[in-house]
Structures are given as C-alpha cells and as structure tokens.
Amino acid sequence: HSLWVEKAWQRSPLEIAWNSNGVELCFYPDKVKPLPILGGTSYRHTVHLTCGDRASDVAGHQVEFVVDPSHVCKSGALGLLTPPDERGEAGPDFPGFERGLKAALECGRLSRLSTADREDGPPAPLQDESRQAREYFGLQHYGDWPMPWGAYGGKRRMYADNEYDVAYAYFQGYARYADWRFMEIAKHSAIHMTDVDWISTTGDMRFHGYYEKAENHGHARSDSGELGHYWTDGYWMLYFLHGDIWAKESAEGVSNFLLNLFQEEDEEKKRRAWAAAERNLGWPIVALMGTYESTGNNRAIECVEQIAAYIHKFTSDPDREIEKETGTKEHPIVWWRTAMEDGCKPFMLGIVMEGLERYHRATGNEAAARSIVNLARFLIDKMWLPHQATFVYEWNAYNRKHRFQRPHTLIPLFVRGLGYAYELTGKEEFREISEKAFHGCLWTLYDPEAGGKSIAQMGRSLNGYVAMLKKWLEQDRNRYCLSIPPSTGESFEWDSGIRALLESSEVALVEGRPQYEGDALVSEGENFVAARFVRPVATDSGEVELTITLNPGSTSWLNQRCYIHLCDEVHNRSCVSLITFYKGIHLRVYDANRRLIEVPEGSIDGWKEGEPHRVKATWNAPGEAVLYIDGKEVDRKRLDRSIGGKFTRLHIGHKPGNWRTLGKVEVHKLRFASK
C-alpha cells in the first residue's frame, strides 16, 4: 500500500506517522502553533491511497495531459487567444511578445523576496520549488502571491489575494504553450482563491486589503470584498480543466453575491459605485461575464446589461453626471477618481473595456460598443504620450507623485480596449496608437515588478489584444493580395529555341551579342540576350524549361549566375527570375509592386562543370510555383497572390544585377497563359 499527499511540504504543516498498527495522517498537528483563521475560510489536502502489489510504483505520480495549443486557443474556451507561431519558417509575427510573455510566466517565483533592507533575488525555476523563497509556501499561503515589502501601506509581508486573477493568466499560458508548469501554477492559484479568498459563509470574495488589514492569511484580512476586486475566470477554468466542484461553487457564489448587489434596476447604486472608481463597475462586469460565458446564466447577462446602460449614460456626457448627480442632502454622492474626469486611471478603464467588450461580443449591445469608443477616445485625446509611447498614470492626478508617473507596465490592461475600439469603428487612429503602445510596453514583461499581480495584469488582456493584432495582420495580408490585379498580358508559347525566337517577330533584341554552340546560348561577357516582347505577355501562369551547362573554371564561392529573367519595365516588377548563388538555385517570383512572393529552391551542390542539367519551372499565381531539376521535383511553394502586370522584357543568360550564366543555356519551352 502507498500514501501520497499532494504538495505535502509546500502546504505544511502536516504529519504522517506509522507503526505496526497502520498509518496516521494529521493535517494540522497539535504540536504546531494554532492556525489563525477567519470564518468562511477552508483548507484542503489531496490524498492518494494506493493498494496492491504495485502501489509503490505509482505513488507520487500524477497524470499530466498535453493539449494542442492551436485547437484550444481557436476553441475560445479559455478566452480570446491565439496559439504561438514560433514553429513557422519565418518565426513569430511578434517575437517580442512571445518571448516576453513566456519570460513573465517563467519568472513568477523568486529565489528571495525583498524586505526592508534587501532586494528581490533572481527568479527560480518553476519546477524546482525547493529553490523558491519560503514565503510562497505553507498551508495558508501556497497558491497566493507575496507582494513587494511595504506594499499597500503595510510594514510587513502581505499577499495579493491573486489580484487580477493570476490563475486566469497561467491557465491561458498553459493553453498557448502546453507547458505543464504553467498548469500547476494556475491550478494551485485557483485552489487558493477557492479555499482562502472566497468567503463561503457570505459568497463574498476577500481582497488584498490595506495598512493593518493588508492580507497575511491570518487575522489581518479584509472583512469583506471590494467592488474593484472580483473575478471568476480562474475559478471556472479550474472547474472545467480539473473538475473542481468547490471552484464552481466559488464562481457561482461570487456571481450571486454581485447579482444581489446590482440586480435591482437601481441606477443610483451603480452611480455611487462608479463615483469612487471606474473599476468598481468594471470588475463586476468581468466576473459576471466569466460566469455567463461558462454557464449561459441569463441573470448574469441581464445584470450586465443594466450596468452597461449606466456606463453608456455616463460616458456619453461625464460632465453632466458630475455636475448634476450629487445625491441628496442626507446621502450626497461624492465624486472621486472616476472615469473621464480628474483622477481617471487608464488601467481601471481597461477593466471596464474588457468587461464591455466581452458583453458586446456576446450580445452585440450597441450601448456597450459606444461606451468602449468613448473611453478609448478619452484615452487617446487626454492621456496618450506619443513620444514616450505610453499614457499618464492618472488624469490630473490628486497625489503629487502620481502626476509624474508614465508607466508602461499597465498598458497590457487597457491596450486591448483600444484595439477593440478599432474593431468597432475601423478608425486607424485606434489601431495605430494601440500598436505603438503594445510594442512600447513589451520590455516590462521581462520584469513583473509586483510578482503574480503583475503577471496577471500582463496576461489576462494582452493575449486578447494579440489575437486581434494577428487578425488585423492577416486581414492586411489578404487585402494586399487582393489588391494585385491579374496580369493584363497575352498568352505566349515558344518551343523552337533561342536563335529562332530572336529571328521571329515575337521579340526584339535590345542588348547583347548572343553567340551559340549548337542550340545553346553561350552566356559570358557580352554574349547574352536582353530582348523585349513585341506584345506584352501574361505573367500569372507560366512554364520555362532549360538545359544549363556551367563553364569549366567558372565556379566561385559566391557563384552568382542568372539563367532566365522575365519582368515588366522595371527589372523586379511582375518578375520571374531563375538564378544561382552560393550552392542554391532559386526561382524568384515578384508581384507588380516589386515585392517578392515566394522562392522555390534547390541545390546545385552536386553539379559538375561541363555537365548538362535540365531545369523546369512552372507557376500559377495565385496557386503554386514548382521547381524541377533533371526530371525531379525539388521544391514547391505557395503563391498567395497574382504576379500581375505583364512581361515586357526577356533576359536569357543575363540579369538580375548584370549577372551572366557563365555557361550554356538552351531554352526548350516558354509558355505563358492568360487567365
């Protein structure tokens, strides 16, 4: 028989004792100091008991499942995600993001945490918990994230209570990278939220607190939740990925708590919440949308509709709300740091915009769309600092130190909202500024200064923005491909050799003094062909077939050679060129804007001077280009657009940069078909 307790030392204290009568497992031994605990808190241990002859073989082992990032991301089950594209030939479209996000996720645990008189130590490997700072561990703390020393006014160690939903960021990291280390971090962060942060007796959810209530998981804890700190995504992912019924209970409990607060059609309650900080309505929307997306709970979406309606009213005329809505003599409304007014913070607007975006994607609600655009407009008009590629921390800040802060670290929370404003309006300004801000903030991913909290800020929304960014990139590529019109040239076919072609009425020689050996052009010095087609020729579908024989003693390390070159009036416009350099033979295909489309490639490493080789190239654009050597296909590449334009020039044994074949070229076939 075997007994295994998951994360035993990480979630200590516990005690295992055994004797001839059996094994005793004590989850909280009498000999340790009493456990400080507030009502509504729970703790768990997962115990594996294995019986049978092979019990010792399986003890301590767990099942690790691997997902296909492409499938999971495209499913939308874990949010708006796009799979990493590191495996592509060209590498990732946004390498700074891919490397930075992975670096942020990997440096979540430090080897030493800061104190009043020392700085943080370097990151420790996620998989080696023995090298991580002790403050991450213990029954009360495991799965939560220590804050920097002195955070939130405390003069001791305090914890973030998984602020910004760290579990959500790591679950998404697992979805993108299929890295089990990220799954483990996400799982235990979500378990901590479920057991320790959620108040099971009320349905509320504790937050990190301030000053003497700064979270220590003992008696220094917030008495209740705070409107600016609610989320459910991490709970739901723990339930769906691990079947954790208590996580489901917590998600439903938080949602019901918020529904009871906001379900009534009481605009005044929403106004008072908004007056203190814009995120006080943003986080409830995010939390309720997490539940709606997971369960289809109609009460959740109806409640969000009411909250979104008030936000639309406010963002349509913020000054009116501030001036006119002052409450009553007995219960005045005190406007403080709120949206689009003094004290407005972009990162709080980001939470609001994320919630409204998710609501709009689910329902198409026009009021939500207009609110997102109003908020994005304010961010750009009032808070954008173009030369620094960032935003002011707080509009007309109240605290002096805040007036000078221009953090790039918070951009990941709200750049997605700017991106969605572009999707809603098509106005390039939103896209251009969001892209500049996105690239301007990537350096911060390498230094999550507040630990798990910073990682959650970076991960929860930036993935969604990159999904939009990749969609725009693909749309731009598609638009560009469609912008190249088909070729306007005529069909042309010739199979009677170079000499007969130059003597025909189809082409006119304009440069070169071609010399021949039999039917082959000898290309060296002034012996080449630069001719013009009498009638412009079609480019998009073609075939050329040649025999090439390299001159003895002509091979150099650079080995620049050109065999045939077809183009429009400019040498690399609407062009197909068969060349060699180094040890490769390349079929280069250009469009009407002189942009290279693709290049099928082969090797001439085994070619011997004086030895003939048959080379054929075919292409159909859009479609494929194929290169054959001595009757065998050596490469095939996709052509994603028309070549366009027309072939007006024909070079044999000549071009692109005044190259020659330095050998003999015999042309067997030229075929160009109009479509």
C-alpha positions in Angstrom: 0.0 0.0 0.0 1.1 3.6 -0.5 0.0 7.0 0.8 0.8 10.2 -1.1 -0.2 13.7 -0.1 0.0 16.2 -3.0 2.2 19.2 -2.2 2.8 17.9 1.3 5.7 20.1 2.3 4.6 23.0 0.3 1.3 23.0 2.2 2.7 22.2 5.6 2.4 21.7 8.5 1.1 18.2 8.4 2.3 14.9 10.0 2.5 11.3 8.8 3.2 8.7 11.4 3.3 4.9 11.1 3.7 1.9 13.3 2.7 -1.8 13.2 -0.9 -0.9 13.6 -1.1 1.4 10.5 -0.5 4.9 9.2 -1.8 8.1 10.9 -2.1 11.3 8.8 -2.6 14.5 10.7 -3.5 17.5 8.6 -2.7 20.1 11.3 -0.6 18.6 14.1 -1.2 19.6 17.8 2.5 20.4 18.3 2.5 23.4 16.0 1.1 26.8 16.8 -2.6 27.4 16.5 -3.9 28.2 13.0 -5.3 31.7 12.8 -8.4 31.6 10.7 -11.5 33.7 9.9 -15.0 32.4 9.2 -15.7 31.3 5.6 -12.1 30.1 5.0 -11.3 26.5 4.2 -8.2 24.4 3.6 -7.7 21.2 1.7 -5.3 18.4 1.2 -5.5 15.9 -1.7 -4.6 12.4 -0.6 -3.8 9.4 -2.8 -4.1 6.0 -1.3 -3.0 3.1 -3.5 -3.5 -0.6 -2.7 -2.0 -3.6 -4.3 1.4 -5.2 -5.2 2.4 -2.2 -7.4 1.3 0.5 -5.1 4.9 1.8 -4.6 5.4 2.1 -8.3 2.6 4.6 -8.8 2.9 6.6 -5.5 3.7 10.2 -6.2 2.8 10.1 -9.8 0.2 12.3 -11.4 -1.4 12.4 -14.8 -0.2 15.3 -17.0 -2.3 15.9 -20.1 -1.0 17.8 -23.1 -3.2 19.9 -25.2 -2.9 21.1 -28.8 -2.5 24.9 -28.4 -3.9 25.6 -31.8 -7.1 23.7 -31.0 -7.6 25.0 -27.5 -6.9 28.6 -28.5 -9.2 28.5 -31.5 -12.0 27.0 -29.4 -12.3 30.2 -27.3 -12.9 28.0 -24.2 -10.1 29.8 -22.3 -10.8 33.3 -23.6 -9.7 35.3 -26.7 -6.4 33.6 -27.5 -4.2 32.8 -30.5 -1.6 30.0 -30.5 2.1 30.9 -30.6 3.6 30.7 -34.1 7.2 30.0 -33.1 7.4 26.9 -35.3 6.8 28.7 -38.6 9.6 29.2 -41.0 9.5 32.9 -40.5 9.3 32.7 -36.8 6.6 34.5 -34.7 5.0 37.6 -36.1 5.5 39.3 -32.7 8.7 37.8 -31.2 9.0 40.5 -28.5 5.6 39.5 -27.2 6.2 35.7 -27.4 9.5 35.9 -25.6 8.3 38.5 -23.2 5.1 36.8 -22.1 6.9 33.4 -21.7 9.6 35.1 -19.7 7.0 36.8 -17.4 5.2 33.4 -16.8 8.5 31.7 -16.1 9.8 34.2 -13.6 6.7 34.1 -11.3 8.6 32.6 -8.4 11.7 34.3 -6.9 14.6 32.7 -5.0 14.4 35.5 -2.4 11.9 38.2 -1.7 12.6 41.8 -0.8 12.5 43.0 2.8 13.0 46.5 4.3 16.8 46.1 3.9 17.3 43.8 0.9 16.2 43.4 -2.7 14.5 40.6 -4.5 16.6 37.7 -5.6 16.6 36.3 -9.1 13.8 34.0 -10.4 13.9 30.4 -9.5 12.8 27.6 -11.9 9.0 27.0 -11.6 9.6 23.2 -11.5 12.1 23.4 -8.6 10.1 24.6 -5.6 13.0 23.8 -3.2 14.8 26.8 -4.7 12.0 29.3 -4.3 11.5 31.8 -1.4 9.9 30.3 1.7 7.1 32.9 1.7 5.4 31.1 -1.2 4.8 28.1 1.0 2.7 27.0 3.9 -0.9 25.9 4.3 -2.2 29.4 4.4 0.0 30.9 1.6 0.5 28.3 -1.1 -1.1 29.4 -4.3 -1.1 33.1 -3.4 1.5 35.7 -4.4 3.6 37.7 -1.9 3.7 41.5 -2.6 6.8 43.6 -2.5 7.8 44.6 1.0 5.7 47.5 2.3 3.0 47.3 -0.4 -0.4 48.9 0.3 0.9 50.6 3.4 1.8 47.5 5.3 5.2 47.3 7.1 5.5 43.6 6.8 4.9 40.8 4.3 1.5 40.8 2.7 -0.2 38.9 -0.1 -2.1 39.9 -3.3 -5.0 37.5 -2.9 -4.4 36.6 -6.6 -5.3 40.1 -7.7 -6.2 40.4 -11.4 -6.8 36.6 -11.4 -3.3 35.2 -11.6 -4.8 31.7 -12.2 -6.5 33.0 -15.4 -3.2 34.3 -16.8 -1.4 31.0 -16.1 -4.3 28.9 -17.4 -4.1 30.9 -20.6 -0.3 30.4 -20.6 -0.8 26.7 -20.4 -3.3 26.9 -23.3 -0.8 28.7 -25.5 2.3 26.8 -24.7 1.1 23.4 -23.4 3.6 23.8 -20.5 2.6 21.8 -17.5 4.5 24.1 -15.2 2.0 26.8 -16.0 -0.9 24.5 -15.4 0.4 23.6 -11.9 0.8 27.3 -11.0 -2.7 28.1 -12.3 -4.3 25.1 -10.6 -2.9 26.0 -7.1 -3.6 29.7 -7.5 -7.2 28.9 -8.3 -7.4 26.4 -5.4 -6.1 29.2 -3.0 -8.8 31.6 -4.4 -11.4 28.9 -3.9 -10.5 27.9 -0.3 -8.9 31.0 1.2 -10.0 34.1 -0.8 -13.7 33.2 -1.2 -15.8 33.7 1.9 -18.1 30.6 1.8 -20.4 31.9 4.5 -21.4 35.0 2.6 -20.4 34.4 -1.1 -18.2 37.5 -1.0 -14.5 37.4 -2.0 -11.7 39.0 0.1 -9.2 41.3 -1.5 -5.6 42.2 -0.5 -6.6 45.0 1.9 -4.6 48.0 3.1 -2.5 49.0 6.1 -3.3 47.0 9.2 -5.7 44.9 7.1 -3.1 44.1 4.4 -3.5 40.4 3.7 -1.5 37.9 5.8 -4.0 35.0 5.7 -4.3 35.1 9.4 -6.3 37.7 11.3 -5.1 40.6 9.2 -7.6 40.2 6.4 -10.2 42.3 4.8 -13.6 41.9 6.4 -15.3 41.7 3.0 -14.8 42.1 -0.6 -14.3 45.4 -2.5 -16.0 46.2 -5.8 -12.8 46.8 -7.6 -11.5 43.2 -7.0 -13.8 40.5 -8.4 -13.2 37.8 -11.0 -14.4 34.3 -11.8 -12.4 33.1 -14.9 -9.8 31.3 -12.8 -12.5 29.5 -10.8 -14.3 28.3 -14.0 -11.1 27.1 -15.6 -10.2 25.1 -12.5 -13.6 23.5 -12.6 -13.6 22.7 -16.4 -10.0 21.5 -16.5 -9.8 19.7 -13.2 -13.4 19.1 -12.2 -13.0 21.0 -9.0 -16.6 21.3 -7.7 -15.5 23.8 -5.0 -14.2 26.2 -7.6 -17.6 26.0 -9.4 -19.3 26.7 -6.0 -17.0 29.7 -5.5 -17.6 31.1 -9.0 -21.4 30.8 -8.6 -21.1 32.3 -5.1 -19.2 35.4 -6.2 -21.7 35.8 -9.1 -24.7 35.5 -6.9 -23.2 38.0 -4.5 -22.7 40.5 -7.3 -26.2 39.8 -8.7 -27.7 40.6 -5.3 -25.8 43.9 -5.2 -26.7 45.0 -8.8 -29.7 43.0 -10.0 -32.2 45.7 -9.0 -32.9 48.4 -11.5 -31.3 51.0 -9.2 -29.2 53.4 -11.2 -28.2 55.3 -8.1 -26.4 52.2 -6.7 -24.4 51.9 -9.9 -23.6 55.7 -9.9 -22.3 55.6 -6.3 -20.1 52.6 -7.1 -18.8 54.3 -10.3 -18.2 57.6 -8.5 -15.5 56.1 -6.3 -13.5 54.3 -9.1 -14.4 53.2 -12.6 -13.2 49.6 -11.9 -16.0 49.3 -9.3 -18.3 48.5 -12.2 -15.7 47.1 -14.5 -14.7 44.1 -12.3 -18.3 43.1 -11.6 -19.0 43.0 -15.4 -15.8 40.9 -16.0 -16.8 38.5 -13.2 -20.4 38.1 -14.4 -19.3 37.7 -18.0 -17.0 34.9 -16.9 -20.0 33.1 -15.4 -22.2 33.9 -18.4 -19.7 32.6 -20.9 -19.2 29.4 -18.8 -22.9 28.7 -17.9 -25.2 30.8 -20.0 -26.7 32.3 -16.8 -29.3 34.7 -18.0 -29.4 36.6 -14.7 -25.7 37.4 -15.2 -26.2 38.9 -18.7 -29.3 40.8 -17.6 -27.4 42.4 -14.7 -24.5 43.3 -17.0 -27.0 44.9 -19.4 -28.1 47.3 -16.6 -24.6 48.1 -15.5 -23.6 48.7 -19.1 -26.6 51.0 -19.6 -25.4 53.3 -16.8 -21.8 53.3 -18.1 -23.1 54.4 -21.5 -25.1 57.2 -19.9 -22.1 58.4 -18.0 -19.5 58.2 -20.9 -21.9 60.0 -23.2 -21.7 63.1 -21.0 -19.5 62.7 -18.0 -19.5 66.4 -17.1 -23.3 66.4 -16.8 -23.2 63.5 -14.4 -20.5 65.1 -12.2 -22.4 68.4 -12.1 -26.0 67.3 -11.9 -25.9 64.0 -10.0 -25.0 64.9 -6.5 -27.4 62.7 -4.5 -29.4 64.0 -1.6 -28.7 66.1 1.4 -28.8 63.1 3.6 -26.9 60.9 1.2 -24.7 63.0 -1.1 -22.7 61.5 -3.9 -19.0 62.3 -3.6 -17.3 62.0 -6.9 -13.7 61.0 -6.6 -11.3 59.3 -9.0 -13.7 58.3 -11.8 -13.7 57.8 -15.5 -13.0 60.6 -17.9 -12.6 63.1 -15.1 -9.9 64.2 -12.6 -8.4 61.0 -11.1 -9.2 58.8 -14.0 -6.7 55.9 -14.4 -6.2 54.1 -17.8 -5.7 50.7 -16.2 -9.1 51.0 -14.5 -10.7 51.9 -17.8 -9.0 48.8 -19.2 -11.0 46.6 -16.8 -14.2 48.4 -17.8 -13.4 48.0 -21.5 -12.6 44.3 -21.2 -15.9 43.6 -19.5 -17.8 45.7 -22.0 -16.0 44.0 -24.9 -16.9 40.6 -23.6 -20.5 41.7 -23.2 -20.6 43.2 -26.7 -19.1 40.1 -28.3 -21.8 38.0 -26.6 -24.8 40.3 -27.4 -23.9 42.9 -29.9 -25.2 45.6 -27.5 -24.7 49.0 -29.2 -24.6 51.0 -25.9 -21.6 48.9 -24.8 -19.9 49.5 -28.1 -20.4 53.2 -27.9 -19.0 53.3 -24.3 -15.9 51.5 -25.4 -15.3 54.0 -28.1 -16.0 56.9 -25.8 -13.4 55.6 -23.3 -10.9 54.9 -26.0 -11.3 58.4 -27.4 -10.7 59.9 -24.0 -7.5 57.8 -23.5 -6.1 58.9 -26.8 -7.2 62.6 -26.6 -6.2 63.2 -23.0 -3.8 60.7 -21.7 -1.6 59.4 -24.6 2.1 60.5 -24.7 3.1 59.8 -28.3 6.9 60.4 -27.9 7.1 58.1 -24.9 4.6 55.5 -26.3 2.7 55.4 -23.0 -0.1 57.0 -21.1 -0.2 59.2 -18.0 -0.9 57.2 -14.9 -3.8 59.4 -13.7 -5.6 62.2 -15.4 -5.0 65.4 -13.4 -3.8 63.3 -10.5 -4.6 64.1 -7.0 -1.4 62.8 -5.4 1.7 64.7 -6.4 3.7 61.5 -7.1 1.1 60.2 -9.5 1.3 63.4 -11.7 4.7 62.4 -12.9 4.1 58.7 -13.5 4.0 57.4 -17.0 4.1 53.6 -16.5 4.4 51.2 -19.4 3.7 48.4 -17.0 -0.1 49.0 -17.0 -0.6 49.2 -20.8 -1.3 45.5 -21.1 -4.5 46.0 -19.1 -6.1 48.5 -21.5 -4.4 48.3 -24.9 -7.0 45.6 -25.7 -9.8 48.1 -25.3 -8.1 50.5 -27.8 -7.8 47.6 -30.2 -11.5 46.7 -29.8 -12.4 50.4 -30.4 -10.7 50.0 -33.8 -12.6 46.8 -34.5 -15.9 48.7 -33.7 -15.1 51.8 -35.7 -12.5 50.9 -38.3 -10.7 54.2 -37.4 -7.0 53.7 -38.0 -6.0 56.0 -35.1 -7.2 53.5 -32.6 -5.2 50.7 -34.2 -2.0 52.7 -34.8 -1.9 54.0 -31.2 -2.7 50.7 -29.7 0.1 49.0 -31.8 2.6 51.7 -30.7 1.6 51.3 -27.1 1.7 47.5 -27.4 5.3 47.4 -28.7 6.3 50.2 -26.2 5.3 48.0 -23.2 6.8 44.7 -24.2 10.0 45.3 -22.2 8.0 45.3 -19.0 7.2 41.7 -19.4 10.7 40.8 -18.5 10.3 42.3 -15.1 6.9 41.7 -13.4 7.7 44.0 -10.5 4.8 43.0 -8.3 5.1 39.3 -8.9 1.9 37.4 -9.6 -0.2 40.5 -9.6 2.0 42.0 -12.4 1.9 38.7 -14.3 -1.9 38.7 -14.1 -2.0 42.3 -15.4 0.1 41.3 -18.3 -1.5 38.0 -19.1 -5.2 38.5 -18.7 -5.8 41.0 -21.5 -2.6 41.1 -23.6 -3.4 37.7 -25.1 -6.7 39.0 -26.3 -5.1 42.0 -27.9 -2.5 39.9 -29.7 -5.4 37.7 -31.1 -6.9 40.9 -32.6 -3.5 42.0 -33.8 -2.9 38.8 -35.6 -6.3 39.0 -37.2 -5.5 42.5 -38.5 -2.2 41.3 -39.8 -3.9 38.5 -41.7 -6.6 40.9 -43.0 -3.9 43.3 -44.2 -2.1 40.5 -45.9 -5.3 39.3 -47.6 -6.2 42.9 -48.6 -2.8 43.3 -50.1 -3.1 40.0 -52.0 -6.4 41.1 -53.4 -5.0 44.5 -54.4 -2.8 42.9 -57.0 -4.9 42.7 -60.2 -4.4 39.7 -62.6 -2.0 40.1 -65.4 -3.0 42.0 -68.4 -0.6 40.4 -70.8 -1.3 37.9 -73.7 -0.7 34.2 -73.9 2.6 33.2 -75.5 4.2 29.9 -76.3 7.6 29.0 -77.9 9.5 25.7 -78.2 11.9 26.3 -81.1 15.0 27.6 -79.3 16.6 30.9 -78.7 18.1 31.6 -82.1 14.7 31.1 -83.9 13.0 33.2 -81.3 15.3 36.2 -81.9 14.7 35.8 -85.6 11.0 35.8 -85.2 8.6 38.7 -85.0 7.7 37.9 -81.3 10.7 39.6 -79.7 13.2 42.3 -80.5 16.8 42.2 -79.2 17.8 45.4 -77.5 21.1 44.5 -75.9 23.8 41.7 -76.0 25.6 39.9 -78.8 24.4 36.4 -78.5 26.8 33.6 -79.5 25.8 29.9 -79.8 27.1 26.4 -79.6 24.5 24.4 -81.4 21.1 25.5 -80.0 22.6 26.8 -76.7 23.4 30.4 -75.9 26.9 30.8 -74.5 26.4 33.4 -71.8 29.6 35.2 -70.8 30.9 38.7 -71.4 28.7 40.5 -74.0 27.2 37.2 -75.1 23.7 37.3 -73.6 20.1 38.2 -74.6 18.2 41.3 -73.4 15.1 41.5 -75.5 11.6 42.9 -75.5 8.3 41.1 -76.3 6.6 42.8 -79.2 3.3 42.2 -77.4 3.3 42.2 -73.6 3.0 38.7 -72.2 0.9 37.2 -69.4 2.7 36.6 -66.1 0.4 34.7 -63.8 0.6 31.3 -65.3 3.8 30.0 -67.0 6.4 27.4 -67.7 10.0 27.6 -68.7 12.3 24.6 -69.4 16.1 24.9 -69.9 19.2 22.9 -70.1 22.1 24.5 -68.3 25.8 23.6 -68.6 28.3 25.5 -66.4 31.6 26.6 -68.0 34.8 24.9 -66.7 36.6 27.0 -64.1 33.6 29.3 -63.7 32.5 28.4 -60.1 33.4 30.8 -57.3 32.3 30.8 -53.6 29.6 33.5 -54.5 28.7 31.8 -57.7 26.3 34.4 -59.0 24.5 33.2 -62.1 21.3 34.1 -63.9 19.7 31.7 -66.5 16.4 33.4 -67.5 14.8 36.6 -66.2 11.3 37.8 -67.2 10.0 41.2 -66.0 7.9 44.3 -66.6 9.5 47.6 -67.4 11.3 47.6 -64.0 13.7 44.8 -63.5 12.0 43.3 -60.5 8.4 44.2 -61.1 6.0 41.4 -62.2 9.0 39.3 -62.4 10.1 35.6 -62.6 13.8 35.0 -62.3 15.8 31.8 -62.3 19.2 32.4 -60.6 22.0 30.7 -58.6 24.1 32.0 -55.8 26.4 30.0 -53.4 25.2 26.4 -53.8 21.5 27.0 -54.4 19.3 27.5 -57.4 16.3 29.8 -56.9 13.1 30.6 -58.7 12.3 34.1 -57.5 8.7 35.4 -58.1 7.8 39.1 -57.6 4.5 40.9 -57.8 3.5 44.1 -59.6 4.7 46.2 -56.5 8.2 44.7 -56.7 7.5 42.5 -53.6 8.9 39.0 -53.5 6.1 36.5 -53.3 8.0 33.2 -52.9 11.1 31.3 -53.9 11.2 27.6 -54.6 14.8 26.5 -54.0 17.0 23.6 -55.0 20.7 22.6 -54.6 23.4 22.6 -57.2 26.0 21.2 -54.8 26.4 18.1 -56.9 26.6 19.8 -60.2 29.9 19.4 -62.2 31.2 22.0 -64.6 30.6 20.9 -68.2 27.8 18.6 -67.2 24.3 19.5 -68.6 21.3 19.7 -66.2 17.6 20.0 -67.2 15.7 22.6 -65.2 12.0 23.3 -65.4 9.9 25.9 -63.5 6.1 26.2 -63.5 3.9 28.6 -61.7 0.3 29.6 -61.4 -0.5 32.7 -59.3 -2.3 32.6 -57.1 -1.5 29.0 -56.6 1.9 27.3 -56.6 5.4 27.6 -58.1 7.3 24.4 -58.6 11.0 23.8 -59.4 12.2 20.6 -61.1 15.8 19.5 -61.7 16.6 16.6 -64.0 13.1 15.5 -64.1 12.6 15.5 -60.3 10.5 18.0 -58.3 12.8 19.6 -55.8 10.6 22.3 -54.2 7.1 23.7 -54.3 5.9 27.0 -52.8 2.5 28.6 -52.4 1.9 31.9 -54.3 -0.7 33.8 -52.3 -1.4 36.4 -55.0 -1.2 37.3 -58.6 2.1 38.4 -60.2 0.1 40.9 -62.1 1.3 43.4 -64.7 2.9 41.9 -67.8 6.2 40.6 -69.1 7.7 43.1 -71.5 11.3 42.1 -71.1 13.1 38.8 -71.6 16.7 38.2 -70.5 18.5 34.9 -71.2 21.9 34.4 -69.6 21.6 37.8 -68.1 20.2 39.8 -65.1 19.3 40.4 -62.3 22.3 42.6 -61.2 24.2 42.3 -64.6 24.9 38.6 -63.9 25.6 36.0 -66.5 25.2 32.3 -66.7 28.9 31.7 -67.2 27.9 28.7 -69.2 25.5 27.5 -71.8 21.7 27.9 -71.8 19.4 26.0 -74.1 15.7 27.0 -74.0 13.3 24.2 -74.7 10.0 25.8 -73.8 8.5 29.2 -72.9 4.8 29.1 -72.1 2.7 31.9 -70.6 -1.1 31.7 -70.4 -3.5 34.5 -69.8 -6.4 33.7 -67.4 
